[in-house]
Amino acid sequence: MTLAAIKLFVTPLIMLLATMASRRWGDAIGGWLVGLPVVSGPVSVYLTIERGPDFAALAAAGSVSGVVSQAAFCMGYAFVASHGVAAALAAATLGYVGFGLVTTALAPPLAALMVAAAAMLFLARAVLPAAAGASALAPAPHWDLPARIVVATVLVFAVTLFAGALGPRVSGLSASYPIIGGAIAAFAHAVRGPRAGVAALRGMASALFGFIAFFGVIGYGLGPLAPLPAYGLALAMALATQGLTLLWLRGDARRAARVGG
């Protein structure tokens, strides 16, 4: 299978699976699921194949910068959620771009970025209230899933196509924009109100610790390790971290239920 074919078929498949899972288990768990690098992970693999391991390792720093920006996205959305979906998405995107520009301009080392990203995620969890549990999901409009698939596929093609012009750090940052999480939050918000949208983003913020683990391994592992074992180790670390954050999120829901009760 050619690289173009992988981009064309694997990316929509990943989006399909992530979307179906989010509809099955609710807003917070749906947001948690997208913390796994289901779009930026394949982009990193494509960059390794097309641009080489050194480029992809540098791009990993941009992806961790993206976690800082995604935390800002979550907080920006929560602060403006009461004013509607469009305003919340605009504020979230401004937060993402603003923090992304700062971290890209400063270009700190990967270790510092990992610490900053974790600190921002803890702050986001402190700002975003916990939901008491998943509510029943309303049927999605017919265009929802095709739109997500098209946007994600276009992103993968665009980032890999223009990677040379953008540079490794900006390529990684661009790949980390929370398309799936933003879509899940916006839809939950539109159907069930702002608290549902914020609950999805709290789940995403909780799970992004796995994102840090994945790209930390890629940033430090590509070079010392061949690509296949490096990505295997990165995936294993991300999955282990995801398991721990799922327990964390379920504990949040139990505590919120006790307070609500």
C-alpha positions as a Markdown table, in Angstrom:
| # | Residue | x | y | z |
|---|---|---|---|---|
| 1 | Met | 0.0 | 0.0 | 0.0 |
| 2 | Thr | 1.4 | 3.4 | -0.9 |
| 3 | Leu | 1.7 | 6.2 | 1.6 |
| 4 | Ala | -1.0 | 8.2 | -0.2 |
| 5 | Ala | -3.4 | 5.2 | 0.1 |
| 6 | Ile | -2.6 | 4.9 | 3.8 |
| 7 | Lys | -3.4 | 8.6 | 4.3 |
| 8 | Leu | -6.6 | 8.2 | 2.3 |
| 9 | Phe | -8.0 | 5.1 | 4.1 |
| 10 | Val | -6.4 | 4.8 | 7.6 |
| 11 | Thr | -7.1 | 8.4 | 8.7 |
| 12 | Pro | -10.9 | 8.1 | 8.0 |
| 13 | Leu | -11.0 | 4.7 | 9.7 |
| 14 | Ile | -9.4 | 6.2 | 12.8 |
| 15 | Met | -11.9 | 9.0 | 12.8 |
| 16 | Leu | -14.8 | 6.6 | 12.4 |
| 17 | Leu | -13.7 | 4.5 | 15.3 |
| 18 | Ala | -13.1 | 7.4 | 17.6 |
| 19 | Thr | -16.5 | 9.0 | 16.7 |
| 20 | Met | -18.4 | 5.8 | 17.2 |
| 21 | Ala | -16.8 | 5.2 | 20.6 |
| 22 | Ser | -17.6 | 8.7 | 21.7 |
| 23 | Arg | -21.2 | 8.3 | 20.9 |
| 24 | Arg | -21.4 | 5.0 | 22.8 |
| 25 | Trp | -19.9 | 6.2 | 26.1 |
| 26 | Gly | -20.9 | 9.8 | 26.5 |
| 27 | Asp | -19.5 | 13.3 | 26.6 |
| 28 | Ala | -16.6 | 13.0 | 29.2 |
| 29 | Ile | -15.5 | 9.6 | 28.0 |
| 30 | Gly | -15.8 | 10.7 | 24.4 |
| 31 | Gly | -13.5 | 13.6 | 25.2 |
| 32 | Trp | -11.1 | 11.3 | 27.0 |
| 33 | Leu | -10.9 | 9.0 | 24.0 |
| 34 | Val | -9.6 | 11.8 | 21.7 |
| 35 | Gly | -6.6 | 12.4 | 24.1 |
| 36 | Leu | -4.9 | 9.5 | 22.3 |
| 37 | Pro | -3.0 | 10.9 | 19.3 |
| 38 | Val | -5.4 | 9.4 | 16.7 |
| 39 | Val | -4.7 | 12.2 | 14.1 |
| 40 | Ser | -1.3 | 13.6 | 15.1 |
| 41 | Gly | 0.2 | 10.1 | 15.7 |
| 42 | Pro | -0.4 | 9.0 | 12.1 |
| 43 | Val | 0.9 | 12.4 | 11.0 |
| 44 | Ser | 4.1 | 11.8 | 12.9 |
| 45 | Val | 4.5 | 8.4 | 11.2 |
| 46 | Tyr | 4.0 | 10.0 | 7.8 |
| 47 | Leu | 6.6 | 12.7 | 8.7 |
| 48 | Thr | 9.0 | 9.9 | 9.7 |
| 49 | Ile | 8.5 | 8.2 | 6.3 |
| 50 | Glu | 8.5 | 11.3 | 4.2 |
| 51 | Arg | 11.0 | 13.6 | 6.0 |
| 52 | Gly | 13.0 | 11.2 | 8.1 |
| 53 | Pro | 13.3 | 10.4 | 11.9 |
| 54 | Asp | 15.2 | 13.5 | 12.8 |
| 55 | Phe | 12.5 | 15.7 | 11.4 |
| 56 | Ala | 9.8 | 13.7 | 13.1 |
| 57 | Ala | 11.7 | 13.8 | 16.4 |
| 58 | Leu | 11.8 | 17.6 | 16.2 |
| 59 | Ala | 8.1 | 17.7 | 15.2 |
| 60 | Ala | 7.3 | 15.9 | 18.5 |
| 61 | Ala | 8.3 | 19.0 | 20.3 |
| 62 | Gly | 5.7 | 20.9 | 18.3 |
| 63 | Ser | 3.2 | 18.3 | 19.2 |
| 64 | Val | 3.9 | 18.7 | 22.9 |
| 65 | Ser | 3.6 | 22.5 | 22.4 |
| 66 | Gly | 0.2 | 21.6 | 21.0 |
| 67 | Val | -0.7 | 20.1 | 24.4 |
| 68 | Val | -0.1 | 23.4 | 26.0 |
| 69 | Ser | -2.3 | 25.0 | 23.4 |
| 70 | Gln | -5.0 | 22.3 | 23.7 |
| 71 | Ala | -5.2 | 23.1 | 27.5 |
| 72 | Ala | -5.6 | 26.7 | 26.6 |
| 73 | Phe | -8.3 | 25.7 | 24.0 |
| 74 | Cys | -10.2 | 23.8 | 26.8 |
| 75 | Met | -10.0 | 26.8 | 29.2 |
| 76 | Gly | -10.9 | 29.3 | 26.5 |
| 77 | Tyr | -14.0 | 27.3 | 25.6 |
| 78 | Ala | -15.1 | 26.9 | 29.2 |
| 79 | Phe | -14.7 | 30.6 | 30.0 |
| 80 | Val | -17.0 | 31.6 | 27.0 |
| 81 | Ala | -19.3 | 28.5 | 26.8 |
| 82 | Ser | -22.3 | 30.3 | 28.3 |
| 83 | His | -22.3 | 32.6 | 25.2 |
| 84 | Gly | -22.9 | 29.9 | 22.7 |
| 85 | Val | -21.0 | 27.3 | 20.6 |
| 86 | Ala | -19.6 | 29.8 | 18.0 |
| 87 | Ala | -18.2 | 32.2 | 20.7 |
| 88 | Ala | -16.8 | 29.3 | 22.7 |
| 89 | Leu | -15.0 | 27.8 | 19.7 |
| 90 | Ala | -13.6 | 31.2 | 18.7 |
| 91 | Ala | -12.3 | 31.8 | 22.2 |
| 92 | Ala | -10.8 | 28.3 | 22.3 |
| 93 | Thr | -9.1 | 28.7 | 19.0 |
| 94 | Leu | -7.7 | 32.1 | 20.0 |
| 95 | Gly | -6.3 | 30.5 | 23.1 |
| 96 | Tyr | -4.8 | 27.7 | 21.1 |
| 97 | Val | -3.2 | 30.0 | 18.5 |
| 98 | Gly | -1.9 | 32.4 | 21.1 |
| 99 | Phe | -0.2 | 29.8 | 23.3 |
| 100 | Gly | 1.0 | 28.0 | 20.1 |
| 101 | Leu | 2.7 | 31.2 | 18.8 |
| 102 | Val | 4.4 | 31.8 | 22.1 |
| 103 | Thr | 5.7 | 28.3 | 22.6 |
| 104 | Thr | 6.8 | 28.1 | 18.9 |
| 105 | Ala | 8.6 | 31.5 | 19.2 |
| 106 | Leu | 10.4 | 30.5 | 22.5 |
| 107 | Ala | 11.2 | 27.0 | 21.2 |
| 108 | Pro | 12.1 | 25.6 | 24.6 |
| 109 | Pro | 13.6 | 22.1 | 24.9 |
| 110 | Leu | 11.3 | 19.1 | 24.9 |
| 111 | Ala | 11.7 | 18.4 | 28.6 |
| 112 | Ala | 10.6 | 21.9 | 29.5 |
| 113 | Leu | 7.7 | 21.6 | 27.1 |
| 114 | Met | 6.6 | 18.4 | 28.7 |
| 115 | Val | 6.6 | 20.0 | 32.2 |
| 116 | Ala | 4.7 | 23.1 | 30.9 |
| 117 | Ala | 2.2 | 20.9 | 29.1 |
| 118 | Ala | 1.5 | 18.8 | 32.3 |
| 119 | Ala | 1.1 | 22.0 | 34.4 |
| 120 | Met | -1.4 | 23.4 | 31.9 |
| 121 | Leu | -3.4 | 20.2 | 31.9 |
| 122 | Phe | -3.6 | 20.3 | 35.7 |
| 123 | Leu | -4.7 | 23.9 | 35.5 |
| 124 | Ala | -7.4 | 23.0 | 32.9 |
| 125 | Arg | -8.7 | 20.3 | 35.1 |
| 126 | Ala | -8.9 | 22.7 | 38.0 |
| 127 | Val | -10.8 | 25.2 | 35.9 |
| 128 | Leu | -13.3 | 22.8 | 34.1 |
| 129 | Pro | -15.9 | 21.4 | 36.4 |
| 130 | Ala | -16.4 | 17.6 | 36.6 |
| 131 | Ala | -19.6 | 16.1 | 35.2 |
| 132 | Ala | -21.7 | 13.7 | 37.4 |
| 133 | Gly | -21.9 | 11.2 | 34.6 |
| 134 | Ala | -22.7 | 10.6 | 30.9 |
| 135 | Ser | -26.1 | 11.6 | 29.7 |
| 136 | Ala | -27.9 | 9.9 | 26.9 |
| 137 | Leu | -26.6 | 10.9 | 23.5 |
| 138 | Ala | -29.0 | 12.5 | 21.0 |
| 139 | Pro | -28.8 | 11.3 | 17.4 |
| 140 | Ala | -26.2 | 13.1 | 15.4 |
| 141 | Pro | -27.1 | 14.9 | 12.2 |
| 142 | His | -26.4 | 13.0 | 9.0 |
| 143 | Trp | -23.5 | 15.3 | 8.0 |
| 144 | Asp | -21.6 | 15.0 | 11.3 |
| 145 | Leu | -19.5 | 11.9 | 10.7 |
| 146 | Pro | -18.7 | 12.7 | 7.0 |
| 147 | Ala | -17.6 | 16.2 | 8.0 |
| 148 | Arg | -15.3 | 15.0 | 10.7 |
| 149 | Ile | -13.7 | 12.4 | 8.3 |
| 150 | Val | -13.2 | 15.0 | 5.5 |
| 151 | Val | -11.7 | 17.6 | 7.8 |
| 152 | Ala | -9.3 | 15.1 | 9.5 |
| 153 | Thr | -8.1 | 13.7 | 6.2 |
| 154 | Val | -7.6 | 17.1 | 4.7 |
| 155 | Leu | -5.5 | 18.0 | 7.8 |
| 156 | Val | -3.3 | 15.0 | 7.5 |
| 157 | Phe | -2.7 | 15.7 | 3.8 |
| 158 | Ala | -2.1 | 19.4 | 4.4 |
| 159 | Val | 0.4 | 19.0 | 7.2 |
| 160 | Thr | 2.4 | 16.4 | 5.5 |
| 161 | Leu | 2.3 | 18.2 | 2.1 |
| 162 | Phe | 3.5 | 21.5 | 3.6 |
| 163 | Ala | 5.8 | 20.1 | 6.3 |
| 164 | Gly | 8.9 | 21.3 | 4.6 |
| 165 | Ala | 7.7 | 24.9 | 4.3 |
| 166 | Leu | 6.2 | 25.0 | 7.8 |
| 167 | Gly | 9.2 | 23.5 | 9.6 |
| 168 | Pro | 9.1 | 20.6 | 12.1 |
| 169 | Arg | 7.8 | 22.5 | 15.2 |
| 170 | Val | 5.0 | 24.2 | 13.4 |
| 171 | Ser | 4.1 | 21.0 | 11.6 |
| 172 | Gly | 3.7 | 19.2 | 14.9 |
| 173 | Leu | 1.8 | 22.1 | 16.4 |
| 174 | Ser | -0.6 | 22.2 | 13.4 |
| 175 | Ala | -1.2 | 18.5 | 13.7 |
| 176 | Ser | -2.3 | 18.9 | 17.4 |
| 177 | Tyr | -5.2 | 21.2 | 16.8 |
| 178 | Pro | -8.1 | 19.4 | 18.6 |
| 179 | Ile | -10.4 | 18.8 | 15.7 |
| 180 | Ile | -12.1 | 15.7 | 17.1 |
| 181 | Gly | -12.3 | 17.0 | 20.7 |
| 182 | Gly | -13.6 | 20.4 | 19.5 |
| 183 | Ala | -16.2 | 18.7 | 17.3 |
| 184 | Ile | -17.4 | 16.4 | 20.2 |
| 185 | Ala | -17.6 | 19.4 | 22.6 |
| 186 | Ala | -19.4 | 21.6 | 20.1 |
| 187 | Phe | -22.0 | 19.0 | 19.3 |
| 188 | Ala | -22.6 | 18.1 | 23.0 |
| 189 | His | -22.9 | 21.8 | 23.8 |
| 190 | Ala | -25.4 | 22.4 | 21.0 |
| 191 | Val | -27.6 | 19.5 | 21.9 |
| 192 | Arg | -27.4 | 19.4 | 25.7 |
| 193 | Gly | -26.0 | 22.8 | 26.7 |
| 194 | Pro | -22.6 | 24.3 | 27.7 |
| 195 | Arg | -22.0 | 22.0 | 30.7 |
| 196 | Ala | -22.0 | 19.0 | 28.3 |
| 197 | Gly | -19.5 | 20.6 | 26.0 |
| 198 | Val | -17.2 | 21.5 | 28.9 |
| 199 | Ala | -17.5 | 18.0 | 30.3 |
| 200 | Ala | -16.2 | 16.6 | 27.0 |
| 201 | Leu | -13.2 | 19.0 | 27.1 |
| 202 | Arg | -12.4 | 18.1 | 30.8 |
| 203 | Gly | -12.2 | 14.5 | 29.6 |
| 204 | Met | -9.9 | 15.5 | 26.8 |
| 205 | Ala | -7.7 | 17.5 | 29.1 |
| 206 | Ser | -7.5 | 14.5 | 31.5 |
| 207 | Ala | -6.4 | 12.2 | 28.7 |
| 208 | Leu | -3.8 | 14.4 | 27.1 |
| 209 | Phe | -1.3 | 13.2 | 29.6 |
| 210 | Gly | -1.1 | 10.2 | 27.3 |
| 211 | Phe | -0.4 | 12.5 | 24.4 |
| 212 | Ile | 2.6 | 13.9 | 26.3 |
| 213 | Ala | 3.9 | 10.4 | 27.0 |
| 214 | Phe | 3.5 | 9.4 | 23.3 |
| 215 | Phe | 5.4 | 12.4 | 21.9 |
| 216 | Gly | 8.0 | 12.5 | 24.7 |
| 217 | Val | 9.0 | 9.0 | 23.7 |
| 218 | Ile | 9.0 | 9.9 | 20.0 |
| 219 | Gly | 11.1 | 13.1 | 20.7 |
| 220 | Tyr | 13.7 | 11.2 | 22.6 |
| 221 | Gly | 13.4 | 7.7 | 21.1 |
| 222 | Leu | 13.7 | 8.4 | 17.4 |
| 223 | Gly | 17.3 | 8.2 | 16.6 |
| 224 | Pro | 18.5 | 6.0 | 19.5 |
| 225 | Leu | 15.8 | 3.5 | 18.4 |
| 226 | Ala | 14.6 | 2.5 | 15.0 |
| 227 | Pro | 11.2 | 3.9 | 14.0 |
| 228 | Leu | 9.2 | 0.7 | 14.6 |
| 229 | Pro | 10.3 | 0.1 | 18.2 |
| 230 | Ala | 10.2 | 3.8 | 18.9 |
| 231 | Tyr | 6.6 | 4.1 | 17.9 |
| 232 | Gly | 5.7 | 0.8 | 19.6 |
| 233 | Leu | 7.2 | 2.0 | 22.9 |
| 234 | Ala | 5.4 | 5.4 | 22.4 |
| 235 | Leu | 2.1 | 3.7 | 21.9 |
| 236 | Ala | 2.6 | 1.4 | 24.9 |
| 237 | Met | 3.4 | 4.4 | 27.1 |
| 238 | Ala | 0.4 | 6.4 | 25.8 |
| 239 | Leu | -2.0 | 3.5 | 26.4 |
| 240 | Ala | -0.6 | 2.9 | 29.9 |
| 241 | Thr | -1.1 | 6.6 | 30.7 |
| 242 | Gln | -4.5 | 6.6 | 29.2 |
| 243 | Gly | -5.5 | 3.7 | 31.5 |
| 244 | Leu | -4.5 | 5.7 | 34.6 |
| 245 | Thr | -6.3 | 8.8 | 33.4 |
| 246 | Leu | -9.5 | 6.8 | 32.8 |
| 247 | Leu | -9.4 | 5.7 | 36.5 |
| 248 | Trp | -8.8 | 9.4 | 37.4 |
| 249 | Leu | -11.8 | 10.5 | 35.3 |
| 250 | Arg | -14.1 | 7.9 | 36.7 |
| 251 | Gly | -13.1 | 9.0 | 40.2 |
| 252 | Asp | -14.0 | 12.6 | 39.2 |
| 253 | Ala | -17.5 | 11.4 | 38.1 |
| 254 | Arg | -18.1 | 9.5 | 41.4 |
| 255 | Arg | -17.1 | 12.5 | 43.5 |
| 256 | Ala | -19.3 | 14.8 | 41.4 |
| 257 | Ala | -22.2 | 12.4 | 41.8 |
| 258 | Arg | -21.8 | 12.4 | 45.6 |
| 259 | Val | -21.7 | 16.2 | 45.7 |
| 260 | Gly | -24.7 | 16.4 | 43.3 |
| 261 | Gly | -26.6 | 13.8 | 45.4 |
